């Protein structure tokens, strides 16, 4: 069965058709050379039973390799005049008698393969001018195929990184404390995935890359499973991140069935697109009925998804760090946070501030009515091995921002 051509292959086929018709030869083809094998990628042929897309031959026995090595000229009007050509398999079957071949070179100088035309009869009319035409067409073909080549390289690189992580049980999962701003008590933790530092990529980028190569759902579920393991190591709730699409999978439901749901806070980003809110609600309903809570993450980073909040009726709103950082000095952020607190509390939701880094920010957030805080001020994300008790309640006097010893004490206890 003949494979269906991609749009790029179809464009290359048009170039090959131009070459075949201009040179009046039997076949024109684009071949890929991988070092050992010549692959016929795209073929335009008057004798398709002899030249078919997908055919392969040993690279070292091809006309193209002999031409690249300089053993044969790029333009061969009569193959019979070249003993080295006549010794090659293609001189016997399919009895090639005329040939033109030029290299296909990508923008970085990498040799992809060859752009060729061949005839089953001699053609003394083939000249260097025909080689020039083939070179121009080959350059155009290189421009067309390069994006696909780079995409394949990207996929190979990503799979080479991600598959070992999955085989090893998934990413490292660390916990970051979540603290009650009024009392200083550690009430929960967020589970955060960490990938090898050598990658130099943020976790959200790693998950996005995994989705781009078809491993995203698997990676999310493995990370969720590892996050769930921490439920036995800490007190309070554990917040776990999931995308709406992964949430709809049966594997997600199976995982949730075996967890103490009253201690699970499921986080959806405000930015994650929801294709079907009814399906999302149906998938969440049985778990929310058993005590699982739902949070919308990154609230305030962009208001295009306010419908996301209204329709899902979350139990928790997590304010993005972009509106938390500097809230103690920026009156615009202060008003914005105050409005979000009013909005959240009006709907019965708990409001959490992410990215809290200073005592001054913590005091202002508390005074604005924000319920919980998370950020480096309270503790950095860290692995958890032995059971860790929640931080004890520490009274916080309403003192100026530069005199809040209680917050500093909480930070030390929560790390």
N, C-alpha and C positions, 0 to 999 in steps of 0.2 A: 504493500500500500504506500503510495507516494505521500511523503510528509507534506503538511501544509506550510507554505512559505510565510515567514514573518514579513512585516512591511519592509524591513531593511533588506531581506533577501529578494523581495520583489523589485526593489530599486536597483539592486545589483544585477538582477536578471535583465533589466532594461539596458544596462551598460553592456552586458555580455551579448545581448541581441544586436546592439549597435556594432560591436566588434565582429560578430559572426557575419552579419550582412555586409559590412564595409569591406571585410577581407575575403568574403565569398568562400568561407571555409565551412566544414561540416559541423563543428562544435566549438563552443567557447565556454570556459568554466573558471570559477574561482576555487582555488584549492587552499586548504589550511595545512601547514607543515608543523608537526609537533616535535620534530627531532628524530622520530623513528618511522612515522607513517604520514602518507599524503592522503588527505580526506577531500573528496569532491564535495564542496559545500553547496554551490549553486551551479547548475548546468543548463545551458541553452543548446540543444542538439537537434540536428536533422535526423539522427539515428539514435533515438533514446534507448533502444535495447542494448546498445554498446556503451553508452555513457550515461550513467545514472547518478543522481544525487545520493550521497551516502556511501558510494563506492570508495574503497581504500586500496592502497598498495604500499609496499615498502618504499619509504622515501628514497633510499639509496639507489633503487632501481628505476626511478622516475626520470623522465626527460627534464622535468623542472630542476631536480637536484643537480643533474649533470650540467645544466645551463648555469645554475648558481655557482657551481664549482669551477666554471670556466672551461669545462671539458667539451662543451658544445656552444655554438653561437646562439644568441637570443632569437635570431630569425633563421629558420631552416626551410628553404624552398623545396629541397629534395633530400629527404632523410637518407636515401640510398647512397648519397655522396659522403656519408659520415659513418665509418665502421663502428665507432663507439655508440652511435645512435642505433644502428642496426642490431647491436648486441643486446639492446634493452628489450624487455618483454613487450612493451607497447608497439614495437616495430613489427611484432608478429601477430599480436592480438591486442587491439583491433586494427592492426596494420596501418599505423599512422605513417603518412608519407610527407606531410608538411606541418610545420610547427612554429608558433611564436609564443614566447613566454617572457614576462617581465615580473619583477618582485612587487609584492604589495607590502608597503612599509608604513607603520603607524607613526603618529606624531612624535613619539619619543625615540624613533629610530629602530624600533623592534620590528623584525621581520615576521609578518603574519603568515604569508604564503605567496601564492603566485596567481597572476591573471593571465590566462592562456587561451589560445585558439589553435585548433588542429584540423587537418584535412586528411581524408583517406586517399587523396591523389596528390601528386606533386603539383606545386604552384610556383613556377619560376617568376611570377609577378610579385612575390613577396619581397619587400625592400625595407631599408632602414626607416623609411617614412611610416611604414606600417607599425614598426616598433614604437615610434613616437606616439602614434595614435593609441596603441595599447598602454603606454606609460601614462598618458593623460587619463584614460579610462580607469586604470589601476589606482591612480591617485584619488579619483572620485570615489571609487569603491572603498578605499581605505577610510575616507571621511565618513562614509555611510556605516561601515561595520565597527568603527572604533568604539562608539558608545556601548554597543553590546559586549564587546571584548572587555571593556573596563568594568561593566556591570558583572560579568562572569568572574572577573578577578576579585571584585568586591565581595561577591557571594562566597567564593572560596576562602577568602581571608576571614570573613565573619564566621563561617562554619568551622573553620580551623580553630578559632578562638572559643566559640560558644559550645560546640559539641563536647569538648573535654570538661567544661564547667558543668554541663548537664550530666555527663557520665559520672562526675565526682560528687553528685548530690545537690548541685545548685550553687548559687552565690553564698558568700558569707552573710549571715543576717545579724545585725547589731541592734541594740535597743537604745533609744534616747528617752530620758525621763520627761514626763508630763506632770506639771505641778499645779496644785490649787493655788491661785494667786492670793487668796484671802488668808489661807492658813499655812501655806508652805508645805502641805502634805503631798507626797508623790502619789498620785492616784492612778497613773497608768504609764505606758511606754509606747513609743512607735517603733515598729520593726522596720528597719531600713536595710536594703540590699547593698552589698559592697562587692565590687569586682576587682580583679587584679590591678594593682596600681600601675603596672607597666602599660596597661591599655591607655591610661590617661584620659578616660572617658567617664562622664557623670553617669550614675545609674539609669536616669531616664533615657539617656542616649543609648545605653546598652540594651535596654528593653525595646526601644524603637528599632534598633538594628536587628534584634532578634525577630521582631514581627516582620521586618522587611524580607527575611529569608525563611519565613514559615516556622520559626521556633518560638515565637513570642508567647503563645498560649502555654506551651510546655514550660517555658522559663518562668512565667508568672506563677503557675501552679506549684512548681518546685519551690520557688521562693516563699509562697504562701504556706506551704507545708513546713518549711524550715522555721518560718515565723511562728507557726502554731506550736512548735516544739518548746518555745520560750514560755508558754503559758504555765508550765510546771516549775519554771525557774524564778518567776517574779510574782509579786502580788499586784492586785489591781488589774485593769484591762490592758489588752495589747491591741494597738491599732495596726491594721494590715492593709496594704494597698492592692487594688485590683482594677483592671480596666473593665468597662461595661461589656465588651464582647467576650472576654474570658469568663466573666460572671455567668453568662448564659450557658456555659458548657456543662454537660453532665458530670464531668470530673470535678468541677468546682462544687456542685451540690453534694457529691460523695464525700468530699473533704469536710465540708461544713457539718455534715451529719454526725461526725465523730468528735466535734469540738464542744467545749462548754460555752455555748453561744452568749451567755450573759456576760462573759468576759471578753467578747470579741467586738471590736469597733472596725467596721469595714469602711475604707476610705476610697472614694471616687474623686478624681480630679475634676475641677470645674471645666477644664479644657477638653476632657475626653468626650468625644462625640457619642451620643446615644442615638442609635438608629430607630429603636422601638421602645418608647417609654412603657407601654403596656407590658411588653415582654420582660422588661427590666423589673417592673413592679411585681409581676407574677413570680419571677425567679427569687426575688428577695422576700416576698410575703411570708412563706413558712418559717424562714429563719428569724425574721424580725418578730414574728409572733412568739417565738421561743426565747426572745431576749436579746438577740443580736441588734446592735445599733449601727446606724448608717451615718457616715460623715461625708461632707463635700469638702474636698481639699482645695487649696489655692484660691480661696474666695477673695475677691478684690483685685486679683491680678488682671482681670478683664471682665467687663460686665455683659459681654455678649451671651453668656450662658446663665443668666439669672433664671431663665426658664428651667434650667437644670435643677436649681434649688427648689423652685416653686413646685415643680411636678413631682420630685422625689420625696419632698417633705422630710429632709434629713433630721436626725437627732442631734447632730453636731455640725457646726460651721467652723472650719479651720481657716483663719485669715492668713493670707499670703505674707511672707516676710517683706515683700516690697512695700506694704503699707504699715508694717510694724516697725521697721528700722527707721529711727529718727522721729517716732511719734511724740517723743518728749520735747522736741524742739520745733516741729512743723505743725502749725495750727490747722493746715488743710488736712493733714493725715489725722490729726486729733478729731476733727469733725467727721471725717470719713469713718474712722473706727467707731466713734460714738453712734453713727447712723447704722452701721452693720450690727452693733450690739443690740440696738433697739429693734432692728429688723429680725435678728435671730431670736431674741427673747420673745418677741411678739409671736413667733411661730412655735415657741416651746423648745427651741434648740439651745444647747450649750455652745458657748463661743470660746474657741481656743485661738491663742495668738502664737504663730510660729516665728522662729527667728529672733527670739528675745535675746539680746546680747549684753544689756547693761541694766544696772539697778534702776536707773532713771526711767528707762522704758517700762520696766516691770511695774513700777509704782504708778505711772500714768495709765497703763493698761488696766491695772486693778481698779483705779479710781474711776475709769470709764465704764466699769462693769464687766470687763472681760473675765470670764470664769477661770480659764486655765491657761498656763503658759508653757512653751516648749522652746528650747534654744540653748546655745552654748552657755548662757548665763547659769542655767540650771544643771547642765551636764552635757558633755559631748556624746555622740553615739559610741557605744562600746560593746564588745562581746560580753555575754553573760554566761558564766559556767555554774557557780554555786548559786543556790537560792538567795535572792536579795530582798530584804524587807523594804516596805514603803518608808520614805523619810518621815520622821516624826513631825507633828504639827509645831510650827514655830510662829508665835505671835509676831505680827508686823505692825509696828506703830506707824501712824500716818505722819511721818517726818519728812523733811525736805529730801529731795532726790539724792543728795550727797551724804545722807546719814541713814542708810538702811542696812544695818548689820545683819538683820534677820535674813535678808535675801542672800547675802554672801554666805551665811551659814548654810542655807538650803542648797546653795550651789555645791559646796564642798561635800555635803551629805549625799547629794544625788549622783555625783560622778561615779 
